[in-house]
Amino acid sequence: MDKADVDEGFVEVRYLLRQSASDARMARAQLLALTDAGVTQRDAAARVGVPFGTLTSWLRVARQERDGLR
């Protein structure tokens, strides 16, 4: 992902988080993709506007959803 893709990814995450709880799964998956692409978790948390611990929890859930454990 280049910088424009990363920036667009965070815009999409912020939008999804504001919509409804049903969009939370998509937001978590997008955050996981961004961090897998090399964005640090601390930077991601700051750009989304959530505490680092919250982001870490979301990423844990996203990995479980991706792996079919949840």
C-alpha positions as CSV (number, residue, x, y, z in Angstrom):
1,M,0.0,0.0,0.0
2,D,1.2,3.5,-0.8
3,K,0.6,6.5,1.3
4,A,-2.6,7.5,-0.5
5,D,-4.0,4.0,0.0
6,V,-3.2,4.2,3.7
7,D,-4.7,7.6,4.1
8,E,-7.9,6.5,2.3
9,G,-8.0,3.4,4.5
10,F,-8.1,5.5,7.7
11,V,-10.8,7.8,6.2
12,E,-12.9,4.6,5.5
13,V,-12.3,3.3,9.0
14,R,-13.4,6.5,10.7
15,Y,-16.5,6.5,8.4
16,L,-17.4,2.9,9.3
17,L,-17.0,3.5,13.0
18,R,-19.5,6.3,12.9
19,Q,-22.1,4.3,11.0
20,S,-23.3,1.4,13.1
21,A,-22.1,-1.5,15.1
22,S,-22.7,-3.8,12.1
23,D,-20.0,-1.9,10.2
24,A,-17.5,-2.5,13.0
25,R,-16.4,-5.8,11.5
26,M,-15.5,-4.1,8.3
27,A,-13.6,-1.4,10.2
28,R,-11.6,-4.0,12.2
29,A,-10.7,-5.8,9.0
30,Q,-9.6,-2.6,7.4
31,L,-7.4,-1.7,10.4
32,L,-5.9,-5.2,10.3
33,A,-5.1,-4.8,6.6
34,L,-3.4,-1.4,7.3
35,T,-1.3,-2.7,10.2
36,D,-0.4,-5.8,8.1
37,A,0.7,-3.4,5.4
38,G,3.2,-1.8,7.7
39,V,1.4,1.0,9.6
40,T,2.4,0.8,13.3
41,Q,-0.4,0.1,15.8
42,R,0.4,3.3,17.7
43,D,0.1,5.4,14.5
44,A,-3.1,3.7,13.5
45,A,-4.6,4.3,17.0
46,A,-3.7,8.0,16.8
47,R,-5.0,8.4,13.3
48,V,-8.4,6.8,14.1
49,G,-8.5,8.7,17.4
50,V,-8.8,5.8,19.8
51,P,-6.6,4.7,22.7
52,F,-3.8,2.2,21.8
53,G,-5.4,-0.5,24.0
54,T,-8.7,-0.2,22.2
55,L,-7.0,-0.6,18.8
56,T,-5.0,-3.7,20.1
57,S,-8.3,-5.2,21.2
58,W,-9.9,-4.6,17.9
59,L,-7.0,-6.1,16.1
60,R,-7.2,-9.2,18.3
61,V,-10.9,-9.6,17.4
62,A,-10.2,-9.0,13.7
63,R,-7.6,-11.8,13.7
64,Q,-10.1,-14.1,15.3
65,E,-12.7,-13.2,12.8
66,R,-10.3,-13.7,9.9
67,D,-9.2,-17.1,11.2
68,G,-12.8,-18.2,11.8
69,L,-12.5,-18.4,15.5
70,R,-15.2,-15.8,16.2
